[in-house]
Amino acid sequence: MTQTSYKFWYHRQEDDGTFVKCAVAFYEGEVSTKDEHDLDEIKSVTRYRRTKKLNKQDLPHFENKEVEKDSAGNEYIVFTSEDFGEITNEKDLVKFLNKELMKDKTRIPITEQL
């Protein structure tokens, strides 16, 4: 299965800290080993690397979701409190997004985000 990650573009909260909206970018990737510079030496590093930014058409279980675009035209899927309920911390928002990712049977969230 394809590994998937996400990154918040922004999130909005009420004065009491309750999240009301967030926009999220989703990515496809793989774990690979590549040489990377570390100060004065080159080391082989194994980690998850994003290989593709996913758009709404790549994520059919989000077909009814609103999309916003940044100034460069990059798409972000929008979630509101109607989707995730009353959430007051980012940890619970991450749990919600992981559950949403698990609805797609062709992808798995990367372990760092579980």
C-alpha positions in Angstrom: 0.0 0.0 0.0 1.0 3.6 -0.6 2.2 5.5 2.4 0.6 8.9 2.9 1.4 11.9 5.0 -0.1 15.3 5.5 0.9 18.8 6.5 -1.2 21.6 7.9 -1.4 24.7 5.8 -3.3 26.5 8.5 -5.8 26.0 11.3 -8.2 28.5 12.9 -9.3 28.5 16.4 -11.9 30.4 18.5 -10.8 32.5 21.4 -11.5 29.6 23.7 -9.0 27.4 21.8 -11.6 25.3 19.9 -10.6 24.5 16.4 -13.1 25.6 13.8 -11.3 25.0 10.5 -8.1 23.6 9.0 -6.6 23.2 5.6 -4.4 20.2 4.9 -2.0 19.1 2.2 -1.7 15.3 1.6 1.4 13.6 0.2 2.4 10.2 -1.2 5.8 8.9 -0.3 8.1 6.0 0.5 10.8 5.1 2.9 14.2 5.2 1.2 17.9 5.4 2.0 19.9 8.2 0.5 23.2 10.0 1.1 22.7 13.3 2.9 25.1 15.9 4.1 25.6 16.1 7.9 28.0 18.9 8.8 31.3 17.9 7.3 30.4 14.3 6.3 28.0 12.4 4.1 25.8 9.8 5.8 23.2 7.3 4.5 19.9 8.2 6.0 16.7 6.1 5.9 13.5 8.0 6.2 10.1 8.7 4.7 10.4 11.0 1.7 7.5 12.7 0.0 7.3 11.9 -3.7 4.0 13.4 -4.8 1.6 16.1 -3.6 -1.9 14.6 -3.8 -4.9 16.6 -5.1 -8.6 16.1 -4.4 -9.0 13.7 -7.4 -6.2 11.5 -5.9 -8.2 11.1 -2.7 -11.7 9.9 -3.7 -13.0 9.6 -0.1 -12.6 13.4 0.1 -14.6 14.1 -3.1 -17.2 16.2 -1.2 -14.7 18.3 0.7 -14.0 22.0 0.0 -10.7 22.8 -1.5 -8.7 26.0 -1.1 -5.6 27.0 -3.1 -2.6 29.0 -2.1 -1.1 31.7 -4.3 1.0 29.1 -6.1 -2.1 27.1 -7.0 -1.5 24.2 -4.5 -4.6 22.5 -3.3 -5.5 22.0 0.3 -8.4 19.9 1.6 -10.6 21.9 4.1 -12.0 20.4 7.3 -14.3 22.2 9.7 -15.8 21.5 13.2 -18.7 19.9 11.3 -16.2 17.2 10.3 -14.1 16.8 13.5 -16.5 18.0 16.2 -15.2 20.0 19.2 -11.4 19.8 19.3 -9.2 22.0 21.5 -5.7 20.6 20.8 -3.7 19.7 17.8 -3.1 16.1 19.0 -6.9 15.4 18.6 -6.9 17.0 15.2 -4.1 14.7 14.2 -6.1 11.7 15.5 -9.0 12.9 13.4 -6.9 13.2 10.2 -5.4 9.7 10.7 -8.9 8.2 11.0 -9.8 10.1 7.8 -6.7 8.7 6.0 -7.7 5.1 7.1 -10.9 5.4 5.1 -8.8 5.1 1.9 -8.1 1.4 1.6 -5.3 2.0 -0.9 -3.1 4.1 1.4 -1.7 3.9 4.9 -0.7 6.9 7.1 3.1 7.0 7.9 3.9 5.8 11.4 5.3 9.1 12.4 1.8 10.6 12.2 -0.1 7.8 14.1 
